[in-house]
Amino acid sequence: MVIDHLIKKRRLKVAELAEQGQQQQKLLLAEQWLLTQRVTSFLSSAPGLVFSFTVGCVFQLRHHHTTKLLRRIAGLQWLRDLQAKVD
């Protein structure tokens, strides 16, 4: 009797959690679709095209020594900021 009650209670909890998981998955998919639409809209706008062009240029220069130096400096600055937050 008690075991049946506990099993029933556990099954209800599992069903509730499964429903929550499904709802969260639907919400996640909707947010992902919305983000995709926003990115597509942004990249087809003038600022998006400028951004895309700039990233393309920087990507072509990724092996250039100046680009590597700038990345190293930015990385060091990021690590210093991170360490300052921890301390």
Summary of the structure (lengths in Angstrom):
residues: 87
radius of gyration: 24.8
end to end distance: 56.7
largest distance: 74.9
contacts: 170
relative contact order: 0.04
helix: 91%
strand: 0%
